[in-house]
């Protein structure tokens, strides 16, 4: 029977991902099968999980997904020895208004699955206050159970001793304390961690993290704190309609932000997926019946995309007769032009009139609920789609027909409606699920 545990923290940037990867690899090195999940809409961390465990990881999201979908997704952990769900932001951080089965908070997943929470606490600049924070998180919400704490970035043995004593006095188990260790720092860029597939040394970095954590954390005690978990059979699967029977999917360093569960759902529904690389100047498979351009980092590769004539002409020819859809970065590439961070304007594919600028940076972040005013691949007019938007680009022009009426999680109308021209469509949000 698998043992389930949630890895969370009081805030972002405390070390959840590093600890999750280290625990997963350390237990895998001991011969255990480890399955990871990511709570929330982060589309980068699952690839790191897969690198650490050798098993595909997916997102579970209480704002966008119902309980049946979450149960279906976590069911892949049935044959594992240990199941780890890495949280996002702080333990109770979600949106103000409830979504399908919660607010998107990690605590929702912990309570729903009955898994205890392992807190990562960074006591930098603190001593006993770290225990007060941990105790507050432990007592904040009935139904969420605290397993214990791992301290990260402790300044000295004396600092560790003071914090440990305070946590022990509060009745909170301390499984270990990690000194500062720059060698296991994961590199970042403007949308989060540099992707796992872009880091040639990621395996060595995870191995070093596992060695370091095994040296400073009681792995056996952490494992004993996890809850024995008997997964309940899911009443239904993802209920996702693929955008086509044969999908040409852009896939490279500029086009990689697509949720793993979406790809799995498309395949499970019988769709074939053929990948191509715009950065390698490849065109979509001519035998496909739909083309999908995910988000990613086109702003870092705008010059290459603009120069790749075979890709651009091939995509235009494809769109003459078949649907093409872009999400976020893919949407930007379907547009007329993209201005990069240096203020250089690059011509894109011109399938849509959208023009964007990364030089004029403004963060757009949050859940999105879209009611389609026009069809897009896989979804008809009136469909209600749940997704997440995260980018820094600014719209300079968007002359085309709006694709949807879009609201944020509070119900406020969002200006980024997506757009449609001919057979081309695009949205700034990344699709997570469709309302049933």
Helices and strands as residue ranges (DSSP letters): E 2-9, H 16-29, E 34-39, H 45-53, E 58-60, H 67-74, G 75-77, E 82-86, H 106-113, E 116-122, H 129-139, E 146-154, H 157-169, E 174-179, G 182-184, E 188-189, E 192-193, G 196-198, H 202-216, H 219-225, E 227-229, E 246-250, H 260-268, E 272-276, G 278-280, E 290-293, G 298-300, H 302-307, H 309-319, E 323-327, H 329-334, E 337-339, E 345-347, E 355-357, E 364-372, E 384-391, E 394-397, E 401-402, E 404-408, E 413-414, E 419-421, E 424-427, E 430-434
